[in-house]
């Protein structure tokens, strides 16, 4: 398997785990009051932002791998 694809799959798996962690954190914030709840929600937003960045990078790596594979396939001078 292509190295870029492996890295993208790792990012997708990590993002999936992080989404579950953020949801768990939001469940805990539901029982809090005041500044503690606001702080937990802010941390959840930060986590969602990190997940979004991971997913964007993963999609970029997949697109890069596909473009490189097409370029290598269409270039007859490239034998390796």
Residue frames relative to the residue before (quaternion, step in Angstrom):
aa qw qx qy qz dx dy dz
X 1.0000 0.0000 0.0000 0.0000 0.00 0.00 0.00
X 0.5775 -0.6112 0.4285 0.3307 3.52 -1.09 0.78
X 0.5611 -0.6339 0.4245 0.3211 3.55 -1.03 0.84
X 0.6447 0.5185 -0.3253 0.4579 3.60 1.00 -0.78
X 0.6441 0.5135 -0.3190 0.4687 3.57 1.02 -0.79
X 0.6313 0.5284 -0.3303 0.4617 3.60 0.99 -0.80
X 0.6572 0.5025 -0.3065 0.4708 3.56 0.96 -0.88
X 0.6474 0.5139 -0.3171 0.4650 3.58 0.98 -0.82
X 0.6503 0.5090 -0.3208 0.4639 3.60 0.94 -0.81
X 0.6232 0.5286 -0.3310 0.4718 3.57 1.06 -0.74
X 0.6514 0.5025 -0.3151 0.4732 3.59 0.99 -0.83
X 0.6502 0.5126 -0.3205 0.4602 3.59 0.96 -0.82
X 0.6557 0.5001 -0.3115 0.4722 3.58 0.96 -0.81
X 0.6554 0.5052 -0.3098 0.4683 3.59 0.96 -0.84
X 0.6415 0.5167 -0.3244 0.4651 3.58 1.01 -0.78
X 0.6288 0.5354 -0.3338 0.4545 3.58 1.01 -0.77
X 0.6601 0.4916 -0.3043 0.4797 3.58 0.91 -0.88
X 0.6650 0.5128 -0.3091 0.4464 3.56 0.95 -0.85
X 0.5957 0.5492 -0.3688 0.4555 3.60 1.07 -0.63
X 0.6578 0.4975 -0.3144 0.4701 3.60 0.93 -0.83
X 0.6419 0.5162 -0.3256 0.4642 3.60 1.03 -0.73
X 0.6440 0.5092 -0.3203 0.4726 3.58 1.01 -0.80
X 0.6465 0.5126 -0.3261 0.4615 3.59 0.96 -0.81
X 0.6238 0.5295 -0.3279 0.4722 3.57 1.04 -0.76
X 0.6524 0.5170 -0.3068 0.4615 3.56 0.99 -0.85
X 0.6560 0.5046 -0.3097 0.4681 3.58 1.04 -0.78
X 0.6071 0.5397 -0.3536 0.4638 3.58 1.09 -0.64
X 0.6627 0.4933 -0.3012 0.4761 3.56 1.02 -0.77
X 0.6429 0.5335 -0.3236 0.4441 3.57 1.09 -0.69
X 0.5448 0.6334 -0.3930 0.3842 3.57 1.18 -0.50
X 0.7202 0.4435 -0.2401 0.4764 3.61 1.06 -0.72
X 0.6051 0.5698 -0.3533 0.4294 3.60 1.25 -0.15
X 0.2171 -0.7555 0.5997 0.1494 3.56 -1.31 0.25
X 0.8173 0.3193 -0.2070 0.4327 3.54 -1.29 0.40
X 0.8437 -0.1665 0.1431 0.4899 3.50 -1.14 -0.82
X 0.5962 0.5728 -0.3691 0.4245 3.57 1.08 -0.63
X 0.6640 0.4921 -0.3057 0.4727 3.58 0.94 -0.85
X 0.6471 0.5143 -0.3193 0.4635 3.59 0.94 -0.83
X 0.6462 0.5202 -0.3112 0.4637 3.56 1.03 -0.79
X 0.6591 0.5041 -0.3081 0.4654 3.59 0.97 -0.83
X 0.6434 0.5045 -0.3211 0.4779 3.59 0.99 -0.78
X 0.6328 0.5217 -0.3295 0.4678 3.58 1.01 -0.76
X 0.6446 0.5020 -0.3183 0.4808 3.60 0.99 -0.76
X 0.6230 0.5308 -0.3381 0.4646 3.58 1.05 -0.71
X 0.6418 0.5104 -0.3239 0.4719 3.59 0.97 -0.81
X 0.6322 0.5202 -0.3269 0.4720 3.57 0.99 -0.78
X 0.6492 0.5177 -0.3095 0.4633 3.58 0.99 -0.83
X 0.6455 0.5032 -0.3177 0.4788 3.58 0.99 -0.82
X 0.6248 0.5322 -0.3338 0.4635 3.60 1.04 -0.70
X 0.6534 0.5004 -0.3106 0.4756 3.57 0.96 -0.83
X 0.6230 0.5296 -0.3323 0.4700 3.59 1.03 -0.79
X 0.6521 0.5191 -0.3171 0.4525 3.59 0.93 -0.88
X 0.6503 0.5067 -0.3152 0.4701 3.59 0.95 -0.83
X 0.6449 0.5206 -0.3196 0.4593 3.59 0.97 -0.84
X 0.6716 0.4921 -0.3007 0.4652 3.59 0.95 -0.84
X 0.6388 0.5178 -0.3272 0.4656 3.60 0.99 -0.79
X 0.6536 0.4949 -0.3144 0.4786 3.60 0.94 -0.83
X 0.6398 0.5341 -0.3227 0.4486 3.59 0.98 -0.83
X 0.6586 0.4870 -0.3054 0.4855 3.58 0.93 -0.87
X 0.6322 0.5314 -0.3275 0.4591 3.58 1.01 -0.75
X 0.6548 0.5019 -0.3145 0.4695 3.59 0.98 -0.78
X 0.6406 0.5108 -0.3317 0.4676 3.60 0.99 -0.77
X 0.6511 0.5055 -0.3157 0.4699 3.59 0.94 -0.87
X 0.6439 0.5169 -0.3205 0.4642 3.59 0.96 -0.83
X 0.6564 0.5070 -0.3154 0.4610 3.59 0.92 -0.84
X 0.6555 0.5020 -0.3166 0.4670 3.59 0.95 -0.83
X 0.6637 0.5010 -0.3109 0.4602 3.60 0.91 -0.85
X 0.6533 0.5007 -0.3187 0.4701 3.59 0.99 -0.76
X 0.6424 0.5177 -0.3263 0.4614 3.59 1.01 -0.77
X 0.6543 0.5008 -0.3131 0.4722 3.59 0.97 -0.79
X 0.6492 0.5140 -0.3184 0.4615 3.56 0.99 -0.83
X 0.6667 0.4969 -0.3021 0.4663 3.58 0.95 -0.85
X 0.6590 0.5088 -0.3064 0.4615 3.58 1.04 -0.75
X 0.7247 0.4440 -0.2526 0.4623 3.61 0.98 -0.79
X 0.6471 0.5079 -0.3207 0.4696 3.60 1.20 -0.35
X 0.2429 -0.8102 0.5123 0.1486 3.65 -0.22 1.18
X 0.6141 0.5610 -0.3612 0.4215 3.62 1.13 -0.43
X 0.6422 0.5092 -0.3202 0.4753 3.57 1.18 -0.46
X 0.0803 -0.8265 0.5572 0.0020 3.58 -0.50 1.21
X 0.8112 0.1732 -0.1042 0.5488 3.59 1.12 0.10
